[in-house]
Amino acid sequence: MGGFMSLILDGTNGLSDVDGSAATPALRGTDANTGIFFPAADTIAFAEGGAEAMRIDSSGNVGIGGAATNDGGYARCLQVTGSTDCTLELKAGSDFSVLAQNGTTLQIRNNATAGAMTFSTVSTERARITSGGDLLVGKTSTTGTASIHVAATPAVKNGINIAATTTGTTYAMLFYTSDGVDHGYISYTTSGTSYNTTSDYRLKEAILPMTGALAKVAQLKPVTYKWKADGADGQGFIAHELQAVVPECVTREKDAVQEQQYEVTPAVMDEEGNIVTEAVMGTRTVPAYQGIDTSFLVATLTAAIQELKAIVDAQGAEIAALKGTP
């Protein structure tokens, strides 16, 4: 008689010599094509509806939706395979985090209402994305209003390092408006760094020579001063005074304020560095300090020098005429 498989059941081997297949698992319930089978040496597989749904191979790799190829080459791996997309979900109560790939798009999502996504090494948090979408590096709370916050330790670490991979001009940072047009950039080469404000003629109209620059320069009030923070000496302009003469040089308004988010109570962490209680954040009113970009003075100063030269040249001609010299 054929078609029978051997079956061994004893106190040492248990149930053995029944490998089965995805279509006919060796161990199953009332559903004939759903259960456990053994497709290869040291390998356990799970079938659903006659198709393999998961397996643990001889190296301890777990494959869901297919065998784990372990492309990363690590000692153990968990691999989720789908025909068009796949999802790995971690759930705690009603909150969950998802790692999903749909086509060529990889998405990591934390569905907690007020939670953050954190990244740690050696049980220490190194970065996080807040529930509001801010990126924090080396910090656990935001400072001021910004989308990216980086903590830098003086004399130990810089905030951001940008290194070129080839020679030539590297555009370290470009600034775009909502319409996708760039309006400035920071670039550098092996010999220097340039801070560029867009000034292409194709962006301008109603172009006229500058006049009255010498009178404008006469109104400027250059000063010397000391910084309150450390007593260091400085020289330049007071922002609102310069704004009254050349407003293009100054940003924000005199005595302006803004709302700033700050950490009221720091986050509580366990011994492994996991956040047990999120930081409590608050808002406060702080000064919105004015800033100066003196590069916008160059055109005014250049025009003033040209006006002054014209005056000097005219005076020189009058003096020459009075002296009767050609």
C-alpha positions in Angstrom: 0.0 0.0 0.0 1.3 3.5 -0.8 0.5 7.0 0.1 1.2 6.6 3.8 3.8 8.5 5.8 5.7 7.2 8.8 4.9 8.6 12.2 6.9 8.3 15.3 5.5 9.3 18.6 7.4 8.5 21.8 8.7 10.1 25.0 12.0 11.1 23.5 11.4 12.2 19.9 7.8 13.4 20.4 6.0 13.6 17.1 8.5 13.2 14.3 9.2 12.2 10.7 6.3 14.3 9.4 7.7 17.2 7.4 4.5 18.0 5.5 4.2 21.0 3.1 2.5 24.3 2.7 -0.5 22.6 1.0 -0.6 19.8 3.6 1.1 20.9 6.9 2.4 18.2 9.2 0.6 19.8 12.2 -2.8 21.2 11.6 -6.3 21.6 13.0 -9.6 21.1 11.2 -8.4 23.3 8.4 -6.4 20.9 6.2 -4.2 23.5 4.5 -3.3 25.7 7.6 -0.7 24.7 10.1 3.1 24.0 10.7 5.4 22.1 8.3 9.2 21.5 8.0 10.5 22.4 4.5 14.2 21.9 5.2 16.7 21.0 7.8 16.5 23.0 11.0 13.6 25.1 9.5 10.1 25.7 10.8 7.4 27.1 8.5 3.8 28.2 9.0 1.1 27.8 6.3 -2.2 29.6 5.8 -4.6 28.6 3.1 -2.0 26.2 1.5 0.6 29.0 1.2 3.7 29.6 3.3 3.0 32.7 5.6 6.1 32.6 7.8 9.3 30.6 8.5 12.2 30.5 10.9 15.3 29.2 9.1 18.3 27.4 10.4 20.1 30.7 11.2 17.3 32.0 13.3 16.1 34.5 10.7 12.3 35.1 10.7 10.6 35.7 7.3 7.0 36.9 7.2 5.4 36.6 3.7 8.4 34.7 2.4 11.8 33.3 3.3 14.2 35.8 5.0 17.1 36.5 2.6 19.0 38.5 5.3 20.4 40.9 2.8 22.0 42.9 5.7 24.1 40.0 6.7 23.4 40.2 10.4 23.3 37.3 12.8 19.5 37.4 13.1 16.9 39.3 11.0 13.2 39.8 10.8 12.0 40.3 7.2 8.5 41.2 6.1 7.7 40.6 2.4 4.7 41.7 0.4 3.8 41.6 -3.3 3.2 45.4 -3.5 3.6 46.7 0.1 4.4 45.5 3.6 3.9 46.7 7.1 5.5 46.0 10.5 3.5 47.4 13.4 4.4 47.7 17.0 1.4 48.3 19.3 1.1 49.5 23.0 -2.5 49.9 24.0 -4.3 52.1 21.5 -1.1 53.7 20.2 1.1 52.1 17.6 4.2 52.7 15.4 4.4 51.5 11.9 7.2 50.7 9.5 5.7 50.4 6.0 6.9 50.2 2.5 4.5 50.9 -0.4 6.3 50.5 -3.7 9.5 52.4 -3.4 8.3 54.6 -0.5 9.4 53.8 3.1 7.3 55.3 5.9 7.9 55.3 9.6 4.9 56.5 11.6 4.2 56.9 15.3 0.4 57.1 15.7 0.5 58.2 19.4 -1.5 61.4 19.8 1.2 63.4 21.5 4.1 61.1 21.1 7.5 61.5 19.6 9.7 59.2 17.6 13.1 58.8 19.2 16.4 57.4 18.1 18.9 56.1 20.6 22.4 54.5 20.8 23.7 52.7 23.9 20.4 53.4 25.7 20.9 57.2 25.2 18.5 59.3 23.1 20.4 61.0 20.3 17.6 62.5 18.2 13.8 62.7 18.0 11.0 63.8 15.7 8.3 65.5 17.8 4.6 65.1 17.4 4.6 68.5 15.7 7.2 67.4 13.1 10.2 69.2 14.5 13.6 67.4 14.3 15.8 67.5 17.4 19.4 66.3 17.3 21.1 66.0 20.7 18.1 67.6 22.4 14.8 66.4 23.9 12.9 69.7 23.7 12.6 72.5 21.2 14.2 76.0 21.7 12.4 78.8 20.0 10.4 78.5 16.8 12.3 76.3 14.3 11.8 73.0 12.4 15.3 71.7 13.2 17.1 72.0 16.5 20.7 70.9 17.0 22.6 70.9 20.2 26.3 71.8 20.0 28.9 71.5 22.8 31.5 74.4 22.6 35.0 73.2 21.9 33.7 69.6 21.6 31.2 69.3 18.7 30.0 71.6 15.9 26.3 71.9 15.3 26.4 70.8 11.7 29.3 69.7 9.5 29.0 69.7 5.7 31.8 68.0 3.7 32.1 68.0 -0.1 32.6 64.7 -1.8 34.3 66.1 -4.9 36.2 69.3 -5.9 34.4 72.3 -7.4 31.6 74.4 -6.0 29.4 72.8 -3.3 26.0 74.3 -2.5 25.8 73.7 1.2 22.4 75.3 1.6 19.8 76.7 -0.7 16.8 78.7 0.2 13.5 78.3 -1.7 10.2 80.1 -1.6 6.9 78.3 -1.7 6.8 78.6 -5.5 10.0 76.6 -5.8 12.3 79.4 -6.9 15.6 79.7 -5.1 16.3 83.1 -3.5 19.8 82.5 -2.0 22.4 80.0 -1.1 25.6 79.3 0.8 28.3 77.8 -1.4 32.0 77.0 -1.0 35.0 75.8 -2.8 38.5 74.7 -1.7 39.4 78.4 -1.4 36.5 80.1 0.4 32.8 80.4 1.3 30.2 82.6 -0.4 26.9 83.8 1.1 24.7 84.6 -1.9 21.5 86.5 -2.2 19.7 86.0 -5.5 20.4 89.1 -7.7 19.8 88.0 -11.3 18.7 90.8 -13.7 15.9 88.6 -14.9 14.2 88.9 -11.5 14.2 92.7 -11.6 12.5 95.6 -13.3 12.3 99.4 -13.1 16.0 99.5 -12.7 17.3 103.1 -12.1 20.6 104.6 -10.8 20.7 105.2 -7.1 20.6 108.9 -6.0 20.9 110.7 -2.7 23.3 108.1 -1.3 25.8 110.6 0.2 23.0 112.3 2.2 21.8 108.9 3.3 25.3 107.9 4.5 25.5 111.1 6.5 22.5 109.9 8.5 24.1 106.6 9.5 25.2 106.4 13.2 28.1 103.9 13.5 28.8 103.1 17.2 31.0 101.1 19.5 29.5 99.0 22.3 29.9 96.0 24.6 27.8 92.9 24.5 25.8 92.2 27.7 26.3 88.5 27.5 30.1 88.4 27.9 31.3 92.1 27.9 33.0 91.6 24.5 33.7 94.7 22.5 31.7 95.4 19.3 31.2 98.0 16.6 28.6 98.6 14.0 25.0 99.9 14.1 21.9 99.8 16.4 19.4 97.9 14.4 16.4 100.3 14.6 18.6 103.3 13.9 19.9 101.7 10.8 16.4 100.6 9.8 15.3 104.3 9.8 17.9 105.1 7.1 18.3 101.8 5.1 15.4 99.5 6.0 16.6 96.8 3.6 19.5 96.1 6.0 17.3 95.2 9.0 14.8 92.4 9.7 12.0 92.5 12.3 10.7 95.5 14.1 11.9 97.5 17.1 10.7 96.0 20.5 9.0 93.0 18.8 8.2 89.9 20.8 7.3 86.3 20.0 6.0 83.2 21.7 8.7 80.6 22.5 8.2 77.0 23.5 10.3 75.7 26.4 10.6 72.7 28.6 8.7 73.2 31.9 9.4 69.7 33.2 12.1 67.5 31.6 11.2 64.0 30.3 11.5 61.1 32.8 13.5 58.1 31.6 14.1 54.6 33.0 17.5 53.0 33.6 17.7 51.9 29.9 17.1 55.4 28.6 13.5 54.8 27.5 11.1 57.8 28.1 8.6 56.9 30.8 7.0 60.4 31.0 7.2 62.9 28.1 8.6 66.4 28.9 6.0 69.0 29.8 6.2 71.9 27.4 5.0 75.5 27.9 5.2 78.8 26.0 6.5 82.2 27.1 6.9 85.6 25.5 10.5 86.5 24.6 12.1 89.3 22.6 12.1 88.9 18.8 15.5 90.5 18.3 16.3 92.6 15.2 19.0 91.4 12.8 21.3 93.4 10.5 22.8 92.4 7.1 25.3 95.1 6.3 26.0 93.7 2.9 22.9 95.7 1.8 24.9 98.8 2.6 27.4 98.2 -0.2 25.3 99.7 -2.9 24.6 102.8 -0.8 28.2 103.2 0.2 29.4 102.7 -3.4 26.9 105.3 -4.7 27.9 107.7 -2.0 31.6 107.4 -2.9 30.7 108.0 -6.6 28.7 111.1 -5.6 31.6 112.3 -3.4 34.1 111.8 -6.2 31.9 113.8 -8.6 31.9 116.6 -6.0 35.6 116.4 -5.6 36.2 116.3 -9.3 34.0 119.4 -9.8 35.8 121.2 -7.0 39.1 120.3 -8.5 38.0 121.7 -11.9 36.9 125.0 -10.2 40.2 125.3 -8.3 42.1 124.6 -11.5 40.1 127.3 -13.3 40.7 129.8 -10.5 44.4 129.2 -10.7 44.3 129.5 -14.4 45.8 126.1 -15.0 44.5 123.8 -17.6 
